[in-house]
Each structure stands twice: as structure tokens, then as C-alpha cells.
Amino acid sequence: MATNEAVKNQLAQKSSQVAKKEPAPEQTLNALLKRMGPEIQRALPKHMDADRIARIALTAVRTTPKLLECDQTSFLAAIMQSAQLGVEPNTGLGQAYLIPYGKQVQFQLGYKGLIDLAVRSGQYKAIYAHEVYANDEFEFSYGLIKDLIHKPAAVPEGEPVGYYAVYHLKNGGYDFVYWTRERIENHAQKFSQAVQKGWTSPWKTNYDAMAKKTVLKEVLKYAPKSIELQKTVEADSTIKTEINEDMSSVIDVTDYTVLDEKPEVTEETKEKKPSVHDQTLV
């Protein structure tokens, strides 16, 4: 009887613990998103709504569970940045990504998102980026008159040897930038902590997309930009821990020296590698 009584007591204690168990992180996040719904809605463009952003956020944590281990404020801040820019993170559109960096969440634009936002500014007739292979017909010249000719090979050989980005303005102006693969890699090594530390990042999982984004950001340095587009460029690869109706006014608190874990990019969150002729943005 004593043994049976002990078992009953243990079962009662377990039942009590289950009853007192805190809600799952996903449930907590869901409740937090619902609570933030009105604030998110105020920041959204007309074609998006808070419920959709909440669904996207929950999908993101299902495909990248490590996001649930991150600071929820930085997660919400990344969601808010995405909402205010009008891009959808961690979807097949490849517009933007929420990436765990240590215990914080980093917001990263995809090159497709950068192109979309540039086009939305109303100044650009076209903007695109391409990779160049060794057996392509390719030549370019800078100077008083800039020119670029690229005729892709029917069957590309090996890895790309370079990347270029081009924009055409509605007023007739244009510009382009071409970087060799070596220059891209030197840039990544100099400015990307993930590359320097050998972390898993889009530079490993989707090199071409990151290379295209690099040359796109470079050519946009010399392009006429609206205030909105400038804010877009500045929002890329940032970590923020405050919520504001204007997320561009919140400072980036990225501090890689305190990261104790490698950032995680899963098969679901990385961009699908675009084809040679896919020219829409990372």
C-alpha cells in the first residue's frame, strides 16, 4: 500500500507540474504577435496585413526552430523591419531572411528584395545582376563612355568568375559595376564576420545570391536614391532590440564579439539558387 501511495503521490506531482508548465515558445510567440498586431498593422503597406505577418513569423520559426531560442524583442524588431519595408521574410519569394546570430535575430535583405524595393521607388526602369562564366562572351569598359556586353554561354563551365549589376533610370541614365570573384571574396572576408569566423551563412549556402547582392549594393552607392531606398539599404544585415513605428530610427546593435553560437541557415531559409537568366534580387 505504501508503494502504491508513493506512486500516486508521484503521479499527482507530475500532473501538477504539467498543469503549471509554461506554454511552448511557439505559443508564447503567437500570443506576442497577436498582442503586437495593431502596431504591426500600422506599419504595413496596404497590400499586407498583420495576420499574414504573424503567419510568416510562425512559419519562419517552424522552418528555423533556432529562432525560438533567440531574444523575442530582436525577433519582433526584425519582423517590424520586414513589415515596414513591405518584404516577406523566409518565403520562396527570396525577399528577406530572419537569421539567428547567437541569441539575437538578424534581418537580411535578399537580392530579390533589394531589386523589388528599388523598382518600387519609381526611379528605375530596370535593375538586375548576373554572374559571368569563363566561357561567356563578356567585355566591359569604364571611362567617359561606359559599356558592357555579355552573351552567356549555352552551357556555363565551372563556377562564375565575376558578377555585375546594372540599373537603368526612367530618365535615361544608367550605370553598372563589375567585380571579379576574387574581389567579391576579398570583400566578404573583410566585411562579413560570418565569413571570417567560418560560420554557416548565406555566403556558404547561396554564394551567387550574396555576390549579386554585393554588386547591387555597390552600384546603388552611385545611383540616385530616395530616402526610403536609402533606409532600405541601411536596414540590411542589422540586429535591433527596440520596437518603433519607424524602425529606421532604431540603432543597429550588432556586436559579433559576444556571439557564442554559429548562425543557422537551414535548407528552408536559404534562397533557392537562381538560374543564369533569373534576373529579378538578393
C-alpha positions as CSV (number, residue, x, y, z in Angstrom):
1,M,0.0,0.0,0.0
2,A,2.8,2.3,0.9
3,T,4.3,1.7,-2.6
4,N,1.0,2.4,-4.3
5,E,0.6,5.6,-2.2
6,A,4.1,6.7,-3.3
7,V,3.3,6.1,-6.9
8,K,0.0,8.1,-6.6
9,N,1.9,10.9,-5.0
10,Q,4.4,11.0,-7.8
11,L,1.7,10.9,-10.4
12,A,-0.1,13.8,-8.6
13,Q,3.1,15.8,-8.6
14,K,3.7,15.2,-12.3
15,S,0.2,16.2,-13.1
16,S,0.7,19.4,-11.0
17,Q,3.9,20.1,-12.9
18,V,2.2,19.6,-16.3
19,A,-0.6,21.9,-15.2
20,K,1.9,24.6,-14.2
21,K,4.1,24.0,-17.3
22,E,4.9,27.2,-19.1
23,P,3.4,27.5,-22.6
24,A,5.6,26.3,-25.5
25,P,7.8,29.0,-27.1
26,E,5.7,28.9,-30.2
27,Q,2.6,29.6,-28.2
28,T,4.3,32.4,-26.4
29,L,5.4,33.9,-29.8
30,N,2.0,33.5,-31.2
31,A,0.5,35.4,-28.3
32,L,3.1,38.1,-28.6
33,L,2.5,38.6,-32.3
34,K,-1.3,38.8,-31.7
35,R,-0.6,41.4,-28.9
36,M,1.6,43.4,-31.3
37,G,-0.9,43.0,-34.2
38,P,-2.2,46.6,-34.1
39,E,1.3,48.1,-34.0
40,I,2.5,45.9,-36.8
41,Q,-0.6,46.7,-38.9
42,R,0.1,50.4,-38.6
43,A,3.5,49.9,-40.1
44,L,2.3,47.7,-43.0
45,P,1.8,48.8,-46.6
46,K,-1.8,48.4,-47.8
47,H,-1.2,45.1,-49.6
48,M,-0.1,43.3,-46.4
49,D,-1.9,42.7,-43.1
50,A,-0.8,41.8,-39.6
51,D,-2.3,38.3,-39.7
52,R,-0.2,37.4,-42.7
53,I,2.9,38.7,-41.0
54,A,2.1,36.6,-38.0
55,R,1.7,33.5,-40.2
56,I,5.0,34.2,-41.9
57,A,6.7,34.6,-38.5
58,L,5.3,31.3,-37.2
59,T,6.4,29.6,-40.5
60,A,9.9,31.0,-40.0
61,V,10.2,29.6,-36.5
62,R,8.9,26.2,-37.7
63,T,11.5,26.0,-40.5
64,T,14.2,27.5,-38.3
65,P,13.5,26.4,-34.8
66,K,16.6,28.1,-33.5
67,L,14.7,31.4,-33.9
68,L,12.7,30.4,-30.9
69,E,15.8,30.4,-28.8
70,C,16.6,34.0,-29.7
71,D,15.6,37.2,-27.9
72,Q,12.0,37.8,-28.8
73,T,12.4,41.5,-29.0
74,S,15.1,41.2,-31.7
75,F,12.8,38.8,-33.5
76,L,9.9,41.2,-33.4
77,A,12.2,44.0,-34.4
78,A,13.3,42.0,-37.5
79,I,9.6,41.3,-38.3
80,M,8.8,45.0,-38.0
81,Q,11.7,45.9,-40.3
82,S,10.3,43.4,-42.8
83,A,6.8,44.8,-42.4
84,Q,7.8,48.4,-42.9
85,L,9.9,47.7,-46.0
86,G,7.0,45.6,-47.4
87,V,9.0,42.4,-47.9
88,E,8.2,38.9,-46.7
89,P,10.9,37.1,-44.8
90,N,11.8,33.4,-45.1
91,T,9.4,32.6,-48.0
92,G,10.0,31.3,-51.5
93,L,10.0,34.9,-52.8
94,G,13.6,35.3,-51.6
95,Q,12.9,38.9,-50.5
96,A,14.3,38.8,-47.0
97,Y,15.5,36.5,-44.2
98,L,15.4,36.2,-40.4
99,I,18.7,34.6,-39.3
100,P,19.7,33.5,-35.8
101,Y,23.0,35.2,-34.8
102,G,23.9,33.9,-31.4
103,K,20.9,34.7,-29.2
104,Q,19.7,37.6,-31.5
105,V,17.9,37.7,-34.8
106,Q,19.4,39.5,-37.8
107,F,17.3,40.9,-40.6
108,Q,18.8,40.3,-44.0
109,L,17.5,41.5,-47.4
110,G,17.7,39.1,-50.2
111,Y,18.9,40.5,-53.6
112,K,15.4,40.0,-55.0
113,G,14.1,42.1,-52.2
114,L,16.6,44.9,-52.9
115,I,15.6,44.9,-56.5
116,D,11.9,45.0,-55.7
117,L,12.3,47.9,-53.3
118,A,14.5,49.8,-55.8
119,V,11.8,49.4,-58.5
120,R,9.1,50.5,-56.1
121,S,10.9,53.8,-55.6
122,G,9.7,54.7,-59.1
123,Q,13.1,55.9,-60.3
124,Y,14.3,52.8,-62.0
125,K,13.2,51.3,-65.4
126,A,15.3,48.2,-64.8
127,I,17.8,46.9,-62.2
128,Y,19.4,43.4,-62.3
129,A,22.5,41.4,-61.6
130,H,24.2,38.5,-63.4
131,E,27.0,36.1,-62.9
132,V,29.7,35.7,-65.6
133,Y,31.3,32.4,-66.5
134,A,34.7,31.8,-68.1
135,N,33.2,30.7,-71.4
136,D,30.8,33.6,-71.7
137,E,31.4,36.3,-74.2
138,F,32.0,39.2,-71.9
139,E,33.6,42.6,-72.1
140,F,33.2,46.0,-70.4
141,S,34.9,49.4,-70.3
142,Y,34.8,52.4,-68.0
143,G,35.7,55.9,-68.8
144,L,33.8,58.8,-70.4
145,I,31.5,56.3,-72.0
146,K,30.7,53.1,-70.1
147,D,29.8,49.9,-72.0
148,L,29.1,46.3,-71.1
149,I,28.5,43.3,-73.4
150,H,27.5,39.9,-72.0
151,K,26.5,37.0,-74.1
152,P,26.1,34.0,-71.8
153,A,27.3,30.6,-73.0
154,A,24.7,28.0,-73.7
155,V,26.3,25.7,-71.2
156,P,28.2,27.6,-68.4
157,E,31.5,26.0,-67.4
158,G,32.7,25.8,-63.8
159,E,32.0,28.4,-61.2
160,P,31.3,32.1,-62.0
161,V,34.4,34.2,-62.5
162,G,32.7,37.5,-61.8
163,Y,29.4,39.3,-61.1
164,Y,27.9,42.6,-62.3
165,A,24.9,44.8,-61.5
166,V,23.2,47.3,-63.8
167,Y,20.5,49.9,-63.4
168,H,18.6,52.0,-65.9
169,L,16.8,55.1,-64.7
170,K,13.5,56.2,-66.2
171,N,15.2,59.5,-67.2
172,G,17.6,57.6,-69.4
173,G,20.6,57.4,-67.0
174,Y,22.3,54.1,-66.3
175,D,25.4,52.6,-64.6
176,F,26.9,49.3,-63.9
177,V,29.6,47.7,-61.6
178,Y,31.6,44.6,-62.4
179,W,33.6,42.7,-59.7
180,T,35.7,39.6,-60.2
181,R,35.1,36.6,-58.0
182,E,38.4,37.4,-56.2
183,R,37.2,40.9,-55.4
184,I,33.9,39.6,-54.1
185,E,35.7,37.1,-51.8
186,N,38.1,39.7,-50.5
187,H,35.1,42.0,-49.7
188,A,33.3,39.1,-47.9
189,Q,36.4,38.3,-45.9
190,K,36.8,41.9,-44.9
191,F,33.2,42.8,-44.0
192,S,31.4,39.6,-43.1
193,Q,32.0,38.3,-39.6
194,A,30.3,35.0,-40.7
195,V,32.9,34.5,-43.4
196,Q,35.8,35.5,-41.1
197,K,34.7,33.0,-38.4
198,G,33.7,30.2,-40.8
199,W,30.1,30.2,-39.7
200,T,27.3,28.7,-41.7
201,S,25.7,31.7,-43.5
202,P,24.3,32.6,-46.9
203,W,27.9,33.1,-48.1
204,K,28.2,29.3,-47.8
205,T,24.7,28.2,-48.7
206,N,24.0,30.6,-51.5
207,Y,27.2,32.3,-52.7
208,D,25.9,33.5,-56.0
209,A,22.9,35.3,-54.4
210,M,25.2,37.1,-51.9
211,A,27.7,38.0,-54.6
212,K,24.8,39.6,-56.7
213,K,23.6,41.5,-53.6
214,T,27.2,42.8,-53.1
215,V,27.5,44.3,-56.6
216,L,23.9,45.6,-56.4
217,K,24.6,47.5,-53.2
218,E,27.9,48.7,-54.8
219,V,26.2,50.1,-57.9
220,L,23.4,51.7,-55.8
221,K,26.1,53.7,-54.0
222,Y,26.3,55.9,-57.1
223,A,22.6,55.9,-58.0
224,P,20.0,58.5,-57.1
225,K,18.1,57.2,-54.1
226,S,15.0,58.2,-52.4
227,I,15.1,58.5,-48.6
228,E,13.1,55.3,-48.4
229,L,15.6,53.4,-50.6
230,Q,18.5,54.7,-48.5
231,K,16.7,53.4,-45.4
232,T,16.3,50.0,-47.2
233,V,20.0,49.7,-47.8
234,E,20.9,50.7,-44.3
235,A,18.4,48.1,-42.8
236,D,20.3,45.2,-44.4
237,S,22.1,42.8,-42.0
238,T,21.1,44.6,-38.8
239,I,20.1,43.5,-35.4
240,K,17.8,45.7,-33.4
241,T,16.4,45.3,-29.9
242,E,13.7,48.0,-29.8
243,I,10.3,48.3,-31.4
244,N,9.4,51.6,-33.1
245,E,6.9,52.7,-35.7
246,D,9.9,53.9,-37.7
247,M,12.4,51.1,-37.4
248,S,15.0,53.1,-39.4
249,S,15.4,55.3,-36.4
250,V,16.4,52.3,-34.2
251,I,20.1,51.8,-34.0
252,D,21.8,48.5,-35.1
253,V,23.2,46.8,-32.0
254,T,25.1,44.0,-33.8
255,D,28.1,43.0,-31.7
256,Y,29.8,39.9,-33.1
257,T,32.3,39.7,-30.3
258,V,29.6,38.5,-27.9
259,L,28.1,35.8,-30.1
260,D,28.6,32.4,-28.6
261,E,26.9,30.3,-31.3
262,K,27.1,30.0,-35.0
263,P,24.2,31.5,-37.0
264,E,22.0,28.9,-38.6
265,V,20.6,28.9,-42.1
266,T,18.5,25.9,-43.0
267,E,17.6,24.5,-46.3
268,E,14.2,26.1,-45.9
269,T,15.5,29.6,-45.1
270,K,18.3,29.9,-47.7
271,E,17.4,31.2,-51.1
272,K,17.0,28.9,-54.0
273,K,19.9,29.4,-56.3
274,P,18.6,31.4,-59.3
275,S,19.5,30.3,-62.9
276,V,21.9,32.2,-65.1
277,H,18.9,34.0,-66.7
278,D,16.9,34.6,-63.5
279,Q,17.2,38.4,-63.1
280,T,14.7,39.6,-60.6
281,L,17.1,40.3,-56.5
282,V,19.4,39.1,-53.1
